[in-house]
Amino acid sequence: MSLRKSSGNAPGLKRPWPLPPRRPRPEAVFLSPVRRVDRVATEERVCAVVFYDGPCRLPANPDRFRGKALTLVLAEMLERCGAKGTFCVVGDTSGNYPDRPGRRGDPAWSGAAYDHCPAIRMDDQGGAVHCPDLIARLLAGGHELANHSYSHRPFGPIPGRRGLSGLEAAVADLRKLQGVLEQGWGYPMSLASPPRGAEHIRGGFNAYDAYALMGYQYLGSSFDGGGRRTQSGRGAEAEAGWRTMERLLLADPDAFRGQIISLRDGFNAAGRTPAADCLERQLRLLTDHGYQVVTVSELLRRAPFRDVLPESPAGKDARRLLGEGWCPVYQDNTLRPGAPLTRGELAMMAFGREIAHRRVALIRSGRAPFRDVAPRHPYAAAAVLAVESGAMTAEGGRFRPEAAVTEAELRLFCTVRLGRELPPENWEAVTHGQFLRLAASLPE
């Protein structure tokens, strides 16, 4: 297979630019120890760029860089602009056989049954296992690495792809790549993104469960920088990669504050590498408008949440509680300080960081812990711990997770869990923001 014979149009792909978000948020959102981070609220002109599916030793296509490895090309572009990137890397896809090439231009172009990075029968030219020099170079340049799984097999079944068999397999695949990075470079990853954005895992689990077991946060993105879909040719792909950004910045110079921009450290379905053609222009646009491009972890350090500024009262309180092991944030990385606090949310805030293994066991048992709480309910395990601790009760075997927290229930919780009396004020309708203030006011 030659990646050099692909400068023509790719058949069958007619979607307009810009593209919809890569990984849509779930309709129902719950408090979770794992937050899907795709954008944050900040008053600074700061953003992040994420590169998926590398590292890649093959040169760009078309090659304007004298055969230099694609990953190195991208890293050097970042560094010339004073930027740092987050590279969401794979381990080794050479175990994804038997397989055959897919049709050029088709989403399965890199393999009819499995994914291969950077391409089928070229697995030895990509991945952390085969490119240790590129991994070392990224780390030496101050860039960040995130876990895109060892084998790049979807966590669960999706059309046309052979996925992993269940939660244990998904976690094992993540741990295998984590082990490569720790043993080779002593590098502990803290962010991860599921291959092909497939969140569901057999047995009633999802990517949030896998990441909770690993201690990761879920890496998303809010702006497609180009490269996942083909255009009419190389020029159109390169222009699409920066023209939309230019238009948005001209309309609103603050449009990219807190955004996470996604690109591909690899080839698209036409065998081309749009990131190599558009990244430098994108970085110049951002820097010309006063932006600093940082790693995702640095972005989160500056501004952790999607809906509140870091120096707001709720932002300050939630940051402190996160550091102390609480679980005050929703899956979509929002705090929603004005939302009424429910009993299920109260249990999750206090015990959510402790439930990963308990939740797995509860789902596998198939036994409802309360008459009104199914074993797969997102707050089921936290509710069990809250009742076992005596901080909350379940009258008549019912926990009532959607019921608003009453003053009497909050008083019991404060006495048992916080070791203090409830302050004398109006607690008739407790909001998330009120509870964050209450919990964060405790002495350290």
Secondary structure as UniProt FT lines:
FT   TURN            3..4
FT   TURN            11..12
FT   STRAND          36..37
FT   STRAND          46..54
FT   TURN            66..67
FT   HELIX           70..80
FT   TURN            81..82
FT   STRAND          86..89
FT   TURN            94..95
FT   TURN            104..105
FT   TURN            107..110
FT   TURN            120..121
FT   HELIX           123..125
FT   TURN            128..130
FT   HELIX           132..140
FT   TURN            141..142
FT   STRAND          144..147
FT   TURN            159..160
FT   HELIX           167..185
FT   STRAND          191..192
FT   HELIX           195..197
FT   STRAND          200..201
FT   TURN            202..204
FT   STRAND          205..206
FT   HELIX           207..214
FT   STRAND          217..219
FT   STRAND          223..224
FT   HELIX           234..251
FT   TURN            253..258
FT   STRAND          259..264
FT   TURN            269..270
FT   HELIX           274..288
FT   TURN            289..290
FT   STRAND          292..294
FT   HELIX           296..302
FT   TURN            310..311
FT   HELIX           313..323
FT   TURN            324..325
FT   TURN            331..332
FT   TURN            337..338
FT   HELIX           343..351
FT   HELIX           352..354
FT   HELIX           356..365
FT   TURN            371..372
FT   TURN            375..376
FT   TURN            378..379
FT   HELIX           380..389
FT   HELIX           395..397
FT   TURN            401..402
FT   HELIX           407..413
FT   HELIX           414..418
FT   HELIX           432..440
//
